[in-house]
Amino acid sequence: MSDFTIDDWQVPLQNTQKGVHTFRFTITASDGQTANAS
């Protein structure tokens, strides 16, 4: 979670369509890493 900053949220949100896909992909990757770490 340390590397995930507000900028990571703002950048994809500004791109709307492309951003939504990237945003959801980022959440999936983040969740996977968290689950794997646990």
C-alpha distance matrix in Angstrom:
0.0 3.8 5.5 5.1 8.0 11.0 12.9 11.3 12.6 15.8 16.9 17.2 18.5 21.3 22.4 23.0 24.3 22.7 19.5 19.5 19.7 16.9 14.7 15.6 15.2 11.6 10.9 13.1 11.6 8.0 10.1 12.2 9.9 8.8 12.5 13.6 11.7 13.3
3.8 0.0 3.8 5.5 7.3 10.9 12.4 11.6 13.6 16.3 17.2 18.2 19.7 22.0 23.3 24.5 26.1 24.2 21.0 21.5 21.9 18.8 16.9 18.3 17.8 14.0 14.0 16.3 14.3 11.2 13.7 15.4 12.6 11.9 15.7 16.2 13.9 15.8
5.5 3.8 0.0 3.8 6.1 9.9 10.3 9.0 11.8 14.3 14.5 15.6 17.6 19.6 20.6 22.1 23.6 21.3 18.4 19.4 19.5 16.0 14.7 16.6 15.6 11.8 12.8 15.1 12.8 10.3 13.5 14.9 12.3 12.7 16.4 16.6 14.9 17.4
5.1 5.5 3.8 0.0 3.8 7.0 8.1 6.3 8.4 11.3 12.0 12.7 14.4 16.7 17.9 19.0 20.6 18.8 15.5 16.2 16.7 13.6 11.6 13.6 13.3 9.5 10.1 13.0 11.5 8.8 11.9 14.1 12.3 12.3 15.9 16.9 15.7 17.7
8.0 7.3 6.1 3.8 0.0 3.8 5.3 5.4 7.1 9.1 10.5 12.1 13.2 15.1 16.9 18.3 20.5 19.0 15.5 16.5 17.8 14.7 12.6 15.2 15.5 11.9 12.6 15.9 14.8 12.3 15.2 17.6 16.1 15.9 19.5 20.6 19.3 21.1
11.0 10.9 9.9 7.0 3.8 0.0 3.8 5.3 5.2 6.3 8.7 10.6 10.7 12.4 14.9 16.0 18.7 17.7 14.0 15.1 17.1 14.5 12.0 14.9 16.1 12.9 13.3 16.9 16.6 14.3 16.9 19.7 18.7 18.4 21.7 23.3 22.2 23.8
12.9 12.4 10.3 8.1 5.3 3.8 0.0 3.8 5.3 5.0 6.0 8.8 9.7 10.6 12.8 14.7 17.4 15.9 12.5 14.5 16.2 13.3 11.7 15.1 15.7 12.8 14.2 17.6 16.9 15.3 18.3 20.7 19.6 20.0 23.4 24.5 23.7 25.7
11.3 11.6 9.0 6.3 5.4 5.3 3.8 0.0 3.8 5.7 5.7 6.9 8.8 10.6 11.8 13.5 15.5 13.7 10.3 12.0 13.1 10.0 8.5 11.8 12.0 9.0 10.8 14.0 13.2 12.0 15.1 17.3 16.5 17.2 20.4 21.4 21.0 23.1
12.6 13.6 11.8 8.4 7.1 5.2 5.3 3.8 0.0 3.8 5.7 5.9 6.2 8.8 10.6 11.3 13.7 12.8 9.0 9.9 12.0 9.7 7.2 10.4 11.9 9.4 10.2 13.7 14.0 12.7 15.1 17.8 17.7 17.9 20.8 22.4 22.2 23.8
15.8 16.3 14.3 11.3 9.1 6.3 5.0 5.7 3.8 0.0 3.8 5.7 5.1 6.2 8.9 10.2 13.3 12.7 9.2 10.9 13.5 11.5 9.6 13.2 14.7 12.6 13.8 17.2 17.5 16.4 18.9 21.5 21.3 21.7 24.6 26.1 25.9 27.6
16.9 17.2 14.5 12.0 10.5 8.7 6.0 5.7 5.7 3.8 0.0 3.8 5.5 5.4 6.9 9.4 12.0 10.4 7.4 10.3 12.1 9.7 9.1 12.9 13.7 11.9 14.0 17.0 16.9 16.5 19.4 21.4 21.2 22.2 25.0 26.1 26.2 28.2
17.2 18.2 15.6 12.7 12.1 10.6 8.8 6.9 5.9 5.7 3.8 0.0 3.8 5.4 5.2 6.8 8.7 7.2 3.7 6.5 8.3 6.4 5.9 9.6 10.6 9.8 11.8 14.4 14.8 15.0 17.5 19.4 19.9 21.0 23.4 24.7 25.2 27.2
18.5 19.7 17.6 14.4 13.2 10.7 9.7 8.8 6.2 5.1 5.5 3.8 0.0 3.8 5.4 5.4 8.5 8.7 5.3 6.6 9.8 9.1 7.5 10.7 12.8 12.1 13.1 16.1 17.1 16.9 18.9 21.3 22.0 22.6 24.9 26.7 27.2 28.7
21.3 22.0 19.6 16.7 15.1 12.4 10.6 10.6 8.8 6.2 5.4 5.4 3.8 0.0 3.8 5.5 9.0 9.1 6.8 9.2 12.0 11.2 10.7 14.0 15.6 15.0 16.5 19.4 20.1 20.1 22.3 24.6 25.0 25.9 28.3 29.8 30.2 32.0
22.4 23.3 20.6 17.9 16.9 14.9 12.8 11.8 10.6 8.9 6.9 5.2 5.4 3.8 0.0 3.8 6.1 5.7 4.6 7.6 9.7 9.3 10.0 12.9 14.1 14.3 16.3 18.5 19.2 19.9 22.1 23.9 24.7 26.0 28.1 29.4 30.2 32.1
23.0 24.5 22.1 19.0 18.3 16.0 14.7 13.5 11.3 10.2 9.4 6.8 5.4 5.5 3.8 0.0 3.8 5.7 4.8 5.8 8.6 9.6 9.6 11.7 13.8 14.5 15.7 17.8 19.3 20.0 21.6 23.6 24.9 25.9 27.7 29.3 30.4 31.9
24.3 26.1 23.6 20.6 20.5 18.7 17.4 15.5 13.7 13.3 12.0 8.7 8.5 9.0 6.1 3.8 0.0 3.8 5.3 5.3 6.7 8.9 9.8 11.1 12.7 14.4 15.7 17.1 18.7 20.1 21.5 23.0 24.7 26.0 27.4 28.9 30.4 31.9
22.7 24.2 21.3 18.8 19.0 17.7 15.9 13.7 12.8 12.7 10.4 7.2 8.7 9.1 5.7 5.7 3.8 0.0 3.8 5.6 5.4 6.4 8.6 10.3 10.8 12.3 14.5 15.7 16.6 18.3 20.1 21.3 22.6 24.4 25.9 27.0 28.4 30.4
19.5 21.0 18.4 15.5 15.5 14.0 12.5 10.3 9.0 9.2 7.4 3.7 5.3 6.8 4.6 4.8 5.3 3.8 0.0 3.8 5.4 5.0 5.8 8.5 9.6 10.1 12.1 14.0 15.0 15.9 17.9 19.6 20.6 22.0 23.9 25.2 26.3 28.1
19.5 21.5 19.4 16.2 16.5 15.1 14.5 12.0 9.9 10.9 10.3 6.5 6.6 9.2 7.6 5.8 5.3 5.6 3.8 0.0 3.8 5.4 4.9 6.1 8.4 9.7 10.5 12.2 14.1 15.1 16.3 18.2 19.8 20.9 22.4 24.0 25.4 26.8
19.7 21.9 19.5 16.7 17.8 17.1 16.2 13.1 12.0 13.5 12.1 8.3 9.8 12.0 9.7 8.6 6.7 5.4 5.4 3.8 0.0 3.8 5.4 5.3 6.1 8.6 10.0 10.7 12.2 14.1 15.4 16.5 18.3 19.9 21.1 22.4 24.1 25.8
16.9 18.8 16.0 13.6 14.7 14.5 13.3 10.0 9.7 11.5 9.7 6.4 9.1 11.2 9.3 9.6 8.9 6.4 5.0 5.4 3.8 0.0 3.8 5.5 5.0 6.0 8.6 9.8 10.3 12.0 14.0 15.1 16.3 18.1 19.8 20.7 22.1 24.1
14.7 16.9 14.7 11.6 12.6 12.0 11.7 8.5 7.2 9.6 9.1 5.9 7.5 10.7 10.0 9.6 9.8 8.6 5.8 4.9 5.4 3.8 0.0 3.8 5.4 5.1 6.3 8.7 9.9 10.5 12.3 14.2 15.4 16.4 18.3 19.8 20.9 22.5
15.6 18.3 16.6 13.6 15.2 14.9 15.1 11.8 10.4 13.2 12.9 9.6 10.7 14.0 12.9 11.7 11.1 10.3 8.5 6.1 5.3 5.5 3.8 0.0 3.8 5.4 5.1 6.2 8.6 9.7 10.5 12.2 14.2 15.2 16.4 18.1 19.7 21.0
15.2 17.8 15.6 13.3 15.5 16.1 15.7 12.0 11.9 14.7 13.7 10.6 12.8 15.6 14.1 13.8 12.7 10.8 9.6 8.4 6.1 5.0 5.4 3.8 0.0 3.8 5.5 5.1 6.2 8.5 9.8 10.5 12.3 14.2 15.3 16.3 18.1 19.9
11.6 14.0 11.8 9.5 11.9 12.9 12.8 9.0 9.4 12.6 11.9 9.8 12.1 15.0 14.3 14.5 14.4 12.3 10.1 9.7 8.6 6.0 5.1 5.4 3.8 0.0 3.8 5.4 5.1 6.0 8.4 9.8 10.5 12.1 14.1 15.1 16.2 18.2
10.9 14.0 12.8 10.1 12.6 13.3 14.2 10.8 10.2 13.8 14.0 11.8 13.1 16.5 16.3 15.7 15.7 14.5 12.1 10.5 10.0 8.6 6.3 5.1 5.5 3.8 0.0 3.8 5.5 5.0 5.9 8.4 9.8 10.4 12.0 13.9 15.0 16.3
13.1 16.3 15.1 13.0 15.9 16.9 17.6 14.0 13.7 17.2 17.0 14.4 16.1 19.4 18.5 17.8 17.1 15.7 14.0 12.2 10.7 9.8 8.7 6.2 5.1 5.4 3.8 0.0 3.8 5.4 5.1 6.1 8.6 9.9 10.5 12.0 14.0 15.3
11.6 14.3 12.8 11.5 14.8 16.6 16.9 13.2 14.0 17.5 16.9 14.8 17.1 20.1 19.2 19.3 18.7 16.6 15.0 14.1 12.2 10.3 9.9 8.6 6.2 5.1 5.5 3.8 0.0 3.8 5.5 5.1 6.2 8.6 9.9 10.4 12.1 14.2
8.0 11.2 10.3 8.8 12.3 14.3 15.3 12.0 12.7 16.4 16.5 15.0 16.9 20.1 19.9 20.0 20.1 18.3 15.9 15.1 14.1 12.0 10.5 9.7 8.5 6.0 5.0 5.4 3.8 0.0 3.8 5.4 5.2 6.2 8.6 9.8 10.4 12.3
10.1 13.7 13.5 11.9 15.2 16.9 18.3 15.1 15.1 18.9 19.4 17.5 18.9 22.3 22.1 21.6 21.5 20.1 17.9 16.3 15.4 14.0 12.3 10.5 9.8 8.4 5.9 5.1 5.5 3.8 0.0 3.8 5.5 5.1 6.1 8.4 9.7 10.5
12.2 15.4 14.9 14.1 17.6 19.7 20.7 17.3 17.8 21.5 21.4 19.4 21.3 24.6 23.9 23.6 23.0 21.3 19.6 18.2 16.5 15.1 14.2 12.2 10.5 9.8 8.4 6.1 5.1 5.4 3.8 0.0 3.8 5.4 5.2 6.0 8.4 9.8
9.9 12.6 12.3 12.3 16.1 18.7 19.6 16.5 17.7 21.3 21.2 19.9 22.0 25.0 24.7 24.9 24.7 22.6 20.6 19.8 18.3 16.3 15.4 14.2 12.3 10.5 9.8 8.6 6.2 5.2 5.5 3.8 0.0 3.8 5.5 5.0 5.9 8.5
8.8 11.9 12.7 12.3 15.9 18.4 20.0 17.2 17.9 21.7 22.2 21.0 22.6 25.9 26.0 25.9 26.0 24.4 22.0 20.9 19.9 18.1 16.4 15.2 14.2 12.1 10.4 9.9 8.6 6.2 5.1 5.4 3.8 0.0 3.8 5.4 5.0 6.1
12.5 15.7 16.4 15.9 19.5 21.7 23.4 20.4 20.8 24.6 25.0 23.4 24.9 28.3 28.1 27.7 27.4 25.9 23.9 22.4 21.1 19.8 18.3 16.4 15.3 14.1 12.0 10.5 9.9 8.6 6.1 5.2 5.5 3.8 0.0 3.8 5.4 5.1
13.6 16.2 16.6 16.9 20.6 23.3 24.5 21.4 22.4 26.1 26.1 24.7 26.7 29.8 29.4 29.3 28.9 27.0 25.2 24.0 22.4 20.7 19.8 18.1 16.3 15.1 13.9 12.0 10.4 9.8 8.4 6.0 5.0 5.4 3.8 0.0 3.8 5.4
11.7 13.9 14.9 15.7 19.3 22.2 23.7 21.0 22.2 25.9 26.2 25.2 27.2 30.2 30.2 30.4 30.4 28.4 26.3 25.4 24.1 22.1 20.9 19.7 18.1 16.2 15.0 14.0 12.1 10.4 9.7 8.4 5.9 5.0 5.4 3.8 0.0 3.8
13.3 15.8 17.4 17.7 21.1 23.8 25.7 23.1 23.8 27.6 28.2 27.2 28.7 32.0 32.1 31.9 31.9 30.4 28.1 26.8 25.8 24.1 22.5 21.0 19.9 18.2 16.3 15.3 14.2 12.3 10.5 9.8 8.5 6.1 5.1 5.4 3.8 0.0
